[in-house]
Amino acid sequence: MGIALDFDQALDIWRGAVLGSVRADSPDLSQRQMAVILLVYMGNPPHTVRGLAAELRVSKPAITRALDRLEELELIKRLPDERDKRSILVGRTIAGSVYLREMADRITMAAAVTER
């Protein structure tokens, strides 16, 4: 399922969603933090630091810093991996689900305005 957007439409939807997020006083997330939360919530678990780093092609310390911020905001949680004591699993939270639902709503609203 592809949506055909031109350059201006794509940026206008992005702008509308970001402005809506700022106006709603949502947490400011970096692009890396947003990529991590999207992978955790939209990908199939389990998620590990190593797996997220590999998927994003960044270092494990970069993922750890992103997870530190996301955990501080209660958008994700870290859990021990019972199968591998050296590994940490990254899990979802209710606050993270709400955050992404609100962001999806902002994107939908921005896209509806752009269609007019």
matplotlib code that plots the C-alpha trace (Angstrom):
import matplotlib.pyplot as plt

x = [0.0, 1.7, 0.6, 1.7, 2.9, 5.0, 7.8, 5.7, 2.9, 5.3, 7.0, 3.7, 2.4, 5.6, 5.5, 1.9, 2.6, 5.7, 4.0, 1.1, 3.5, 5.2, 1.9, 0.7, 3.9, 4.8, 8.3, 11.0, 12.5, 15.5, 15.3, 17.2, 14.9, 11.9, 13.3, 14.0, 10.5, 8.9, 11.0, 10.0, 6.3, 5.9, 8.4, 8.0, 9.5, 11.8, 13.9, 17.5, 20.1, 22.2, 19.2, 18.1, 21.7, 22.0, 18.7, 19.5, 23.2, 24.4, 26.6, 25.2, 26.2, 24.1, 21.1, 21.8, 21.7, 18.4, 16.9, 18.1, 16.0, 13.0, 13.0, 13.3, 10.1, 8.5, 8.0, 9.9, 11.1, 14.1, 13.7, 16.2, 16.3, 15.7, 17.2, 20.4, 21.5, 23.9, 21.2, 18.5, 15.1, 13.4, 9.6, 6.6, 4.7, 1.3, 2.7, 4.7, 1.5, -0.3, 2.5, 2.6, -1.3, -1.3, 1.5, -0.4, -3.4, -1.4, 0.0, -3.5, -4.8, -1.9, -2.5, -6.2, -5.3, -2.8, -5.4, -7.6]
y = [0.0, 3.1, 6.7, 9.0, 12.3, 15.0, 16.8, 19.6, 17.3, 15.0, 17.9, 19.6, 16.5, 16.2, 19.9, 19.6, 16.6, 18.1, 21.4, 19.5, 17.7, 20.8, 22.6, 19.6, 19.8, 16.2, 14.9, 16.1, 13.0, 12.9, 11.1, 8.2, 8.0, 8.1, 5.4, 3.2, 3.6, 2.9, -0.3, -1.4, -0.8, -1.8, -4.6, -8.1, -8.6, -9.5, -6.4, -6.2, -3.4, -5.4, -6.1, -2.4, -1.3, -3.7, -2.7, 1.0, 0.4, 2.5, 1.6, -0.1, 2.9, 5.1, 2.8, 2.8, 6.6, 6.7, 4.0, 6.0, 9.0, 6.9, 5.1, 8.4, 9.4, 6.0, 5.3, 2.0, -0.3, -2.5, -6.0, -8.8, -11.5, -14.7, -16.8, -14.8, -13.0, -10.9, -9.4, -6.8, -6.8, -3.6, -3.6, -1.4, 0.7, 2.2, 5.7, 4.7, 3.3, 6.5, 8.7, 6.8, 6.8, 10.6, 11.0, 8.9, 11.0, 14.2, 12.7, 11.7, 15.2, 16.8, 14.6, 15.5, 19.2, 18.7, 16.9, 20.0]
z = [0.0, -1.2, -0.8, -3.6, -2.1, -3.7, -1.9, -0.5, 0.6, 2.5, 4.3, 5.0, 6.8, 8.7, 9.6, 10.8, 12.9, 14.5, 15.2, 16.7, 18.9, 20.1, 20.7, 22.8, 24.9, 24.0, 24.9, 22.5, 20.9, 18.7, 15.4, 16.8, 19.9, 17.6, 15.4, 18.5, 19.9, 16.5, 16.2, 19.7, 19.2, 15.6, 15.3, 16.7, 20.2, 21.8, 21.3, 22.6, 22.6, 20.2, 17.9, 17.9, 17.2, 14.3, 12.8, 13.0, 12.1, 15.1, 18.1, 21.2, 23.3, 21.0, 21.5, 25.3, 25.3, 23.4, 25.7, 28.8, 27.6, 26.5, 29.9, 31.7, 29.9, 30.7, 27.0, 27.2, 30.0, 30.3, 31.5, 32.3, 29.7, 31.6, 28.8, 28.5, 31.7, 29.8, 27.7, 28.4, 26.7, 25.7, 26.4, 25.8, 28.3, 28.4, 28.3, 25.1, 23.5, 24.3, 23.0, 19.6, 19.3, 19.8, 17.3, 14.8, 15.3, 14.7, 11.4, 10.3, 11.1, 9.2, 6.2, 6.2, 6.2, 3.4, 1.2, 1.1]

ax = plt.figure().add_subplot(projection="3d")
ax.plot(x, y, z, "-o")
ax.set_aspect("equal")
plt.show()
